[in-house]
Amino acid sequence: MYGTIILNNAIENSISLLGKYKDSIDQSGNIFVLVRNEVDAVGDVTSDFLDVIYAATSIGYLYVNTIVVPTDDRINSDLPDNVLYIIWLAKDKNHFFNKDVIRESHIWKDVEWGKRAKNYNPKGKDPGNVWIPTKDDGKAHITDHILLSLSDVINRLHSCSAQKDLGTLYVTSKGIDKLGLIDGIHIEQLSSPDVVTESKPYRPNPPQISQQKQISGTVVFGTSERMTKIPNGSVNVVVTSPPYWDLKDYFKEGQIGQESYQTYLNRLYNVWKGCYDKLSEDGSLWLNINIRTKNGSVILIPRDFVLQCKKIGFHYKGVLIWHKSSGIPTHDKNIVDRHEYVLVFSKSEKLNINSRICDFSDYKNGKINGGLFWNINRKAGSVGKQFIHPAIYPNDLVSRIIQITTSENDMVLDPFLGSGTTLIAAIKEGRNCIGYEYNEGFKELIISRYFMEVGKDNITFIESKNKR
């Protein structure tokens, strides 16, 4: 009987092993599945970590979290994919976990917490689900971001889950030479063939340069389930953060997200189909969404969106990791949620993306930069006490996506404009933008943000006849 099982295999093999080893793990134990996205010859993702979560929960495992770790290689994809996913599963909500052994020391109590002493744990920082340890100079300045090796990752998983009198099993069909595993980890080497995901240097297209013309923004107040104001094929990129199901109230009857889950998916299918029609042949769709849980059950909204978009005809190209250094503290059996996903789809077989994606330097480690980890924090504080909006995402996240997928004067679409982030980012980058927003009550907030951050009078508001 094992207290910890770590699987490092191709996705299909790992799913099969989850059933095989289910009776071999103690009721208090943990199982960790290490996978990379798997792609076909044209760079479309064929299997991913979401498939593992779906399969695991279907056979009775409890989903705990997904940990992401940068690697020093990129898989053969249209994106510089350097993400290792660790799907954390358990058999029971009372599984054993010791987060103290993977805490990092605080950079400086007064800098990190100020006078909020109640949030300061003398044992160290509450660990999160993005594993990029840091070094500092002792004066509150980070000097290095550490790239963990595979052996570092396995040893870390063992350290925080190992139990007395219960062993740790590492099962792999990959090479195990020179792993440097610590004592107490048993290895089972599988002889079955594994899928090899080719690694090669990432070579995107150079950015295009165009002469800037007069640009403008348009806000349509109405449902994006029928985007009749936009000609087909006229949009270069869609960037959006759709509403979650049964989570946030956007203050208007008929909004998407407050109905049954199947109706929610049906309505969003219509939105994604509309986006596909409006996109140019070289256009792409970027969806910011996360996994959520309700009453202990996992709701795989990202996976359902992937299935929907592939059915429509999109090519699924991968997942961008939006790394947020700040996070909400959690309980002793879990770690802090510090990332969200941005799902990437292209209308044509080849994703239209330029080399600016390799220029973003969020970490003090060149081997991490230039990949699919973007460390961008939400702006602290409120947009204004007179305004209410439950979920504002950062301008920089949208600006980067616009920079790497479009040229000046191109058209950006956001079917869930909310407080106007995509509009602001697009105009500041010299792109046109059209956004749909169901709640016209956000108009004053959009105007306030726009004139504060852009300072121009080049937006038009339209009241759509397409009411639900």
N, C-alpha and C positions, 0 to 999 in steps of 0.2 A: 504494500500500500504506500502511495506517495503523497506527500503534502504539496508538491509542486511538480508540474509537468510543463516543459517548454518544447514546443514543436517548431521546427524550422525547415519547411518543405514547400514545394509548389502548392498553390491554393487547393487544387483538387485533391492532392494527397493529404493535406492537412485536414480538410473536411472529413475525409474517410477515417483519419486517425482519431478525430474527436469522438467518433462513435466507438472505436476500438478500445480507447483508453478510459472511457467514462467510468467503468467499474474499478479502475486501478487507482483512482484518486480518492483520498479521504474526503468525508463530508465537509471538513473545514478547509479543504485544499483550494489551490488556484491552478488554472491552466492558462498559459500564455502562448499565443500563436503569432509567429513572426513571418510576415509576408511582404513582398513587393508587388506593385501592380504588374500585371502580365499583359503584354501587348502583342498584336499580330504584325504581319509584314508591312502594313501601311501605317502603323503607329496608333491604331485604335486599341483602347483598353478592352480586353476580353474578360478578365476576371480581376476583382479587387478585394480589399479588406471588407467591404460591405457584404460581399457574398459569404465570407466566413462568419460574420456576425449573424446573418440570416440563417445559415445552416446550423450554427451552434445553438441559437435560441429555439430553433425548430425541434431539436432533439432534447431540450430540457435544460440546457446550461443557462446560468444567470449571467447576463452581460454586465460588466462592471465599468469598463472604460476602454478607450483606445489611446495608446501612447504612441507618439511619433518621434522618430529619431533621424537626424540627417545622416547620410552616408557620404563616402568620398567618391562615389561613382554615380553616373547617370545611366538609366536604362534607355534602350533604343526606342525613343518616343519623340513626338513632336514637341514635347515639353522637356525641360531639363530636370527630369524626375529623380530626385535624390532622397526620396522618403522611404524609410523603413517603418512599417506599421506593426504595432504590438497589440493584438486584440486580447484583452484581459477578461477572462471568464472565471466563474466559480460555480460550485454546486449549491451553495447556500449563501444567503445574505449575511450570515455570521461567519464567513470565511476568515481565516487568519491573515493579518497583514500588519507589518511593522514599518510605518513610514519614517520613524526616527532614524533608521540606518541610512536613508537616502536623502536626508535633509542637507542643505548647504548652509554654511554660516551666513548670518546677516552681514551685508556690506557695512552697515553702520546704523545702529538702532535709531538715532535721532534723525537721520536722513530718510530712512525708509518708512518710519512710522510717525515721526514727529512726536506729538504729545499723546498719540493714540496707544498708550501702553498696553491696553487690553488686547491689542492685536499682535503684540510682540511675544513670540515664543522663544525663551532662552535656549531651547534645543536647536533652533535654526529655522530656516524658511520652510513653510509648508510646501512640499514638493508638488509639482504640476505634471501635466501629461504631455509636455514638450521637454524632451531630455536633451538639454544643451547646458551642461554645467559651466560655471564661470570661475574665473580667477579675478582677484582685485588687488589693489595696491594698499589696502588697509585704510584708505582715506576716502572711501565711498566711490571709487572709480573702478569700473570693470576694465581689466587689462587683457582678458582673453576669454573666448568662448571655446569650450573643449568639444572636439569631435570624438564621440565614443566609438571604440572598436566593437566588433561583434562579441568578443569575449567580455568586454566591459559591460555590455548590455545584459548578457546571460548571467554574469556574476551579480549584477545589480538586482535582477529579477529573483535570483536565488536568495540574496541577502535579505530582501524585504518580505519574503514569503516562507523561508525555511522554518520548519518546526522540529522540535526535539522528538526523536524517535520516528520521524517521517522523512523519507528521502526525497531528493530532487532528481528528476529524470529529464535528460535532454535528448530529444529524438530528432534525427536529421538524416536526410539523404544527400546532404552537401558535405564538402570536405571538412575535416575536423583537425587537421594538422596545425600545430602552433596556436591553438586557440587560447591557451593560457588560462584554462578554467580553474577555479579554486577547488580545494578539496570538498568533498561532500556531494558533488554533482556526478551522477551516473550517466553514461553515454550509451545510447542505442543507435548504432549506425545502420540505416536501412540500405538494402541493396537495390531496391526498386528504382527505376529510372525517374529522374525528376525533370521538370521543365526548366530549361536554361533561358533566362532573360538576358539577351545580349546587352553588353555595355559598350558604348562608344562615345567619343567626344561629341558634345552638343554644338551644332552649327546653325544658328537661326539666320534669317534674312537680315540684311542691313536695313535700318529705318529709312523710310521714304521722306523726302523733303519736298514741300509744296509751298507755293506763295499764298499767304493767308488772305482770305477775302472776308467780307462782312459775315459775321456769324450771328446766330440767334438761338433762343430757346423757346420751346412751346410746352405749356402744361395743359393737359386735357383732363378735366374733372369728369370721370366716368369709369366704367369697368374696362379693364384691359382684356377681358374675354372676347371683345369684339373691337379691334383697333382699326376702325374704318377710316380714321383721319390720316393714315400712313399708307403711301403707295407700296405695293409689293416690290421687293428687291431694292429698296431705297436706304436701308439701314446697314451700317458697317459692323457695328458691335452692339450687343445687348448686355448690359450689366445691371444686375438687380439682386435685391435681398427680399425674397417673397415672404409673406406672413407664415408663421408656424401654425400648425393645426392645434386648436383648443389650448392656446397658450396666452397670447397677447390680444387685448381688446383695442381695436383701432377706432372705437367710438362711433360706429355707424351701422345701422341695421342693413343686412344684406352683404356685409363684408365677407371676404374669403377667410376661412379659418375657424368659424364658429358653428359649422354644420357637421354632419357625420364625416368620418375620415374618408370614406369612399367618394362622397359628394365633393369633398375638398380636393381630392385627387382629380376627379373628373373636371372640375372647374379649372384647375391649374393645367391640365392637359390642353384645354382650349387656349390658354395663354401661351404655352410653349409652342403649340401649333401655329398660332398667330405670329410669334417671334420668328419661326422658321420661314414663314411666307414673306415677312417683311425684310428679312436679311438678304443682302447681296450674296452671290455665289461664294465669295471668299470671306463671308462674315462669320462671326462666332458668338456664342452665348456663354456668359459667365454667371453662375448662380451661387450666391452665398447662402449656405444652409448648414444646419448641424443636426446630428442625431439628438433625439430627446427621449426621455423616459417618462412614463406616467403609471403610477401605482405599481412600480417595480417592473413594468414591462417596457421593452425597448420599442421605439417607433422609428423605423428606418426611413425617414422622409427622403434623405439623399438617395438611397437605393431606388425608391419608387420613382423619383425624378429621373434617375439614369434610365430605368426601364421605359418610362414614358418617352423620353427624348430619343432614345434609340428606335423606338417604335415609329416615331414621327419621321425619322430619317437622318437625325443628327449623328455625327461621329463622336463617340465619347473619347476624349483625349487625356483625361487625368484629373488630378485634384491638386489645387494649390492650398497650402497650409497657411492660414492667417494666424500667426502666432501673436498672442496678446500677453505681455508680461504681467499685467494685472489679472487677477482672477478672484472668484468668490470662494472663500474658505469652505471646506467640506468636512465630512465626518471622518472618524478614525479608520474606516474600512475603505477609503477611497482617496484620491488625490485631486488637486485643484484643476478645474477645466480651464486651460489656457490657450485653446485653439478652436477655430472654426474652419469649415471646409468651403472652398470655392470650386464647384464642379465646372469643368471646361468642356465645351462642345463646339464642333465646327460644322458648317453646313456642307462643305466639300470634304474630300478625302484628306486634303492637306490643311492643317491649321495655319492660318495667316498670322504670323507672329514675327517680331523683329528682335534684333540683338540687344535692345535695351533691357530685356528681361535678365540679362547677365550682368547688368551694371548696378543693381541695387545691393548696397553693402550695409546690411542691418547688423552684422556680427563681426567681431574682431577675430575672424578666422576665414581666410580666403577659400578654404575647402567647403565651407558652408554657404558662403555667398554665391549668388548666381544660380541658385537652385529654386526649389518650390517652397522654401520657408521665407515668409515675409513677416518681420517683427514690426507690427504697426499697432499702436495703442489708440483706443478711443480717446477723444478729447475729454478731459475731466470737466465736471461741472455741468450745468444746465444750459440749454440754448436760450433760456430766458424764463423767468418765473411766470410770465403771462402765457407761455405756450406749453402745451402738453404733447409729447410724442414719446412712445415707449421704447423705441429702438432706432437710434441714429448710428450709422456706421461711418468710419472715418473717410474724409476726402482723399487721403493719400492712397487708400486701397483702390478706390475707383480710378484715380489719376494714373496710377501705374498700369492698370489694365488698359486704359485708353491709350497710353503712350506706346504700349507694345503691340497693339492690334490695329491702330488707325493712323491716318495722316491728318494734317490740318485740313479743315473744311469738311471732314467726314461727318457722318450722322451717327449719333449715339442714342439708343433707346433704353428707357427704364420703365417697364410696365407696372412697377410698384414704387413710385417716386418718393412717397413719404414726405420727409422734411426738405427734400430737394438736393441731397448730396450729389447725385449723379449729374444733375443739371449744373451745379456749381463747378464740379470738377471738369466737366466737358467744356464749358465756356472758357474756363481759365486755361485749358489746354488748346484752345483754338479750334474746338469742334462744335458743330451744331448738336442740339439735343432736343428730343421730344420725350416727355414723360407722362404717363398716365397715373392719376391718383384718384381713388374712389371717394375719399373724404375731402370735400371742398372746404371743410373746416381747417385744413392745414394751409390754406392760401396765405394767411397773414404770416405764418411761420416761414413759409417758402420765401415770401417777399422780404421779410426781415433778414433772413440768412443771406439771401442773394445780394441785396444791396450792401450789407455789411462786409461780405467777403469778395464780391465781384465789383460792385459799385457802378454797374451799367444799367441802362434802361433798354434792354433788348430782349425782353421776354413777353410772350403773349399767352393769355389765359383763355381757354375755350371750355365752354360748358357742353359736354357731350350729350347727345340725345339717347345714347346707349346706356340707360339706367337698368339696373337689375330688377 
